């Protein structure tokens, strides 16, 4: 009996010692996952390539926007001097070009968002592996993503923000070519669609 009790106590002490050496994770952290992705060297390089690809289409859309604006200015200036036939033709041209512009704008924005989402997904998997390793090595039980505007996190101290640590760890383990010094925010090609002109009277 005594031998059994000694054995039991020995096992209990061993379990307690193991638990002391490997305590259950209790720390909580936050991360801006989208910010982390585009702040890595790989993310900055990919975003710069997207921006270069976007530039020609943005320039083309800007030129079309200026053409529409020129027609609108022409219509406004000739409102008291031009014939009704000329004014109606201008209005039809403005309406036609505006519809074509807005269609192209929507297509370009959708294409750009698709490529941006692909970038986030490709690098997101690599970032998640770094987060998992970091959490296990540093005793984190929960890490919350606060990059989404609908996040339920109302307040978090900067002391629990691991975004910078994850970026540094990613870059250290996955070195890439030098990235730009700064990364401009990802943005759509043109800020807003052109407003349609009033319907042409029949």
Phi, psi and omega per residue, in radians:
X1 nan -0.811 -3.134
X2 -1.087 -0.683 3.137
X3 -1.108 -0.668 3.115
X4 -1.128 -0.739 3.135
X5 -1.133 -0.709 3.133
X6 -1.103 -0.745 3.122
X7 -1.091 -0.769 3.141
X8 -1.076 -0.778 3.135
X9 -1.122 -0.657 3.120
X10 -1.117 -0.734 3.116
X11 -1.139 -0.691 3.134
X12 -1.108 -0.768 3.127
X13 -1.129 -0.658 3.121
X14 -1.131 -0.722 3.120
X15 -1.124 -0.730 3.125
X16 -1.115 -0.688 3.137
X17 -1.149 -0.707 3.122
X18 -1.130 -0.681 3.136
X19 -1.181 -0.609 3.131
X20 -1.176 -0.640 3.137
X21 -1.293 -0.567 -3.132
X22 -2.173 1.216 -3.104
X23 -1.160 2.681 3.109
X24 -1.116 2.383 3.138
X25 -1.109 2.421 -3.089
X26 -2.283 -0.222 -3.039
X27 -1.298 2.608 3.092
X28 -2.112 2.340 3.134
X29 -2.298 2.897 3.063
X30 -2.212 2.728 3.094
X31 -2.609 2.471 2.964
X32 -1.621 1.640 -2.977
X33 -1.141 -0.683 3.128
X34 -1.181 -0.709 3.098
X35 -1.120 -0.657 3.122
X36 -1.124 -0.761 -3.100
X37 -1.066 -0.860 -3.072
X38 -1.378 -0.122 3.105
X39 -1.625 -0.275 3.073
X40 -1.218 2.810 3.118
X41 -1.091 -0.721 3.101
X42 -1.098 -0.708 -3.133
X43 -1.162 -0.729 3.135
X44 -1.155 -0.692 3.126
X45 -1.121 -0.796 -3.135
X46 -1.138 -0.708 -3.139
X47 -1.167 -0.637 3.106
X48 -1.145 -0.672 3.099
X49 -1.139 -0.686 3.087
X50 -1.108 -0.701 -3.112
X51 -1.150 -0.669 3.102
X52 -1.163 -0.653 3.125
X53 -1.222 -0.563 -3.116
X54 -1.313 -0.516 -2.975
X55 -0.993 -0.829 -3.116
X56 -1.073 -0.686 -3.140
X57 -1.202 -0.661 3.106
X58 -1.119 -0.677 3.129
X59 -1.155 -0.709 3.120
X60 -1.110 -0.757 3.128
X61 -1.149 -0.654 3.129
X62 -1.119 -0.685 3.123
X63 -1.123 -0.730 3.119
X64 -1.154 -0.640 3.104
X65 -1.108 -0.682 3.127
X66 -1.191 -0.618 3.088
X67 -1.104 -0.740 3.113
X68 -1.118 -0.730 3.135
X69 -1.104 -0.658 3.129
X70 -1.137 -0.717 3.100
X71 -1.137 -0.689 3.112
X72 -1.116 -0.701 3.095
X73 -1.135 -0.702 3.129
X74 -1.106 -0.726 3.127
X75 -1.134 -0.702 -3.115
X76 -1.159 -0.742 -3.085
X77 -1.251 -0.503 -3.078
X78 -1.736 0.199 -3.061
X79 -1.050 -0.530 -3.103
X80 -1.771 -0.117 -3.052
X81 -2.054 -0.566 -3.066
X82 -1.366 2.732 3.103
X83 -1.277 2.840 3.138
X84 -1.069 -0.624 3.138
X85 -1.124 -0.743 3.127
X86 -1.143 -0.744 -3.130
X87 -1.127 -0.712 3.137
X88 -1.164 -0.647 3.097
X89 -1.117 -0.741 3.093
X90 -1.056 -0.755 -3.135
X91 -1.125 -0.673 3.103
X92 -1.155 -0.706 3.123
X93 -1.116 -0.741 3.131
X94 -1.106 -0.784 -3.127
X95 -1.105 -0.761 -3.126
X96 -1.129 -0.815 -3.122
X97 -1.201 -0.584 3.116
X98 -1.149 -0.757 3.114
X99 -1.095 -0.753 3.138
X100 -1.135 -0.713 3.133
X101 -1.095 -0.853 -3.104
X102 -1.120 -0.601 3.096
X103 -1.137 -0.808 -3.139
X104 -1.153 -0.646 3.109
X105 -1.066 -0.813 -3.140
X106 -1.091 -0.747 3.132
X107 -1.119 -0.726 -3.125
X108 -1.163 -0.753 3.124
X109 -1.122 -0.710 3.130
X110 -1.123 -0.717 3.120
X111 -1.127 -0.738 -3.129
X112 -1.143 -0.740 3.126
X113 -1.136 -0.635 3.108
X114 -1.115 -0.773 3.125
X115 -1.177 -0.641 3.115
X116 -1.153 -0.735 3.115
X117 -1.122 -0.645 3.101
X118 -1.110 -0.716 3.089
X119 -1.044 -0.815 -3.129
X120 -1.108 -0.660 3.141
X121 -1.221 -0.766 -3.113
X122 -1.081 -0.833 -3.127
X123 -1.410 -0.404 -3.130
X124 -1.064 -0.708 3.125
X125 -1.091 -0.693 3.125
X126 -1.193 -0.698 3.119
X127 -1.116 -0.699 -3.128
X128 -1.076 -0.660 3.101
X129 -1.114 -0.674 3.114
X130 -1.182 -0.723 3.127
X131 -1.090 -0.769 3.141
X132 -1.043 -0.803 3.132
X133 -1.116 -0.768 -3.129
X134 -1.097 -0.755 -3.122
X135 -1.098 -0.766 -3.126
X136 -1.157 -0.685 -3.101
X137 -1.330 -0.360 -3.066
X138 -2.019 0.223 3.017
X139 1.268 0.586 3.105
X140 -1.561 2.297 3.077
X141 -1.606 -0.585 -3.089
X142 -2.487 2.381 2.993
X143 -2.263 2.140 -3.051
X144 -1.829 2.398 3.081
X145 -1.530 2.121 -3.111
X146 -1.905 0.236 -3.124
X147 -1.316 -0.414 -3.140
X148 -1.377 2.344 3.139
X149 -1.105 -0.415 3.141
X150 -1.596 0.275 3.132
X151 -1.055 2.495 3.132
X152 -1.458 -0.042 3.141
X153 -1.339 2.017 -3.115
X154 -1.586 -0.525 3.129
X155 -2.676 2.469 3.040
X156 -2.684 2.364 3.124
X157 -1.222 2.576 3.086
X158 -1.079 -0.370 -3.120
X159 -1.152 -0.389 -3.118
X160 -1.785 0.116 3.127
X161 -1.453 2.043 -3.079
X162 -1.820 0.200 -3.065
X163 -0.977 -0.899 -3.110
X164 -1.099 -0.697 3.138
X165 -1.098 -0.683 -3.140
X166 -1.205 -0.714 3.105
X167 -1.061 -0.808 -3.135
X168 -1.120 -0.699 3.140
X169 -1.182 -0.690 3.117
X170 -1.091 -0.875 -3.109
X171 -1.101 -0.581 3.136
X172 -1.181 -0.680 -3.083
X173 -1.587 -0.290 -3.138
X174 -2.338 1.170 -3.107
X175 -1.112 2.493 3.106
X176 -2.385 -3.135 -3.138
X177 -1.123 2.783 -3.084
X178 -0.995 2.383 -3.123
X179 -1.740 2.885 3.074
X180 -1.030 2.683 -3.113
X181 -1.081 -0.618 3.115
X182 -2.481 2.742 -3.109
X183 -2.054 2.097 3.094
X184 -1.194 2.543 3.116
X185 -0.983 2.475 3.086
X186 -1.152 2.252 -3.034
X187 -2.464 2.719 3.086
X188 -1.273 2.811 -3.072
X189 -1.021 -0.771 -3.121
X190 -2.296 2.504 -2.999
X191 -1.146 -0.662 -3.051
X192 -2.711 2.691 3.080
X193 -1.226 2.777 3.087
X194 -1.398 2.388 3.123
X195 -1.286 2.493 -3.136
X196 -1.308 2.609 3.046
X197 -1.336 2.752 3.040
X198 -0.996 2.644 -3.105
X199 -1.018 2.494 -3.139
X200 -1.298 2.170 3.134
X201 -1.135 2.453 3.137
X202 -1.474 nan nan
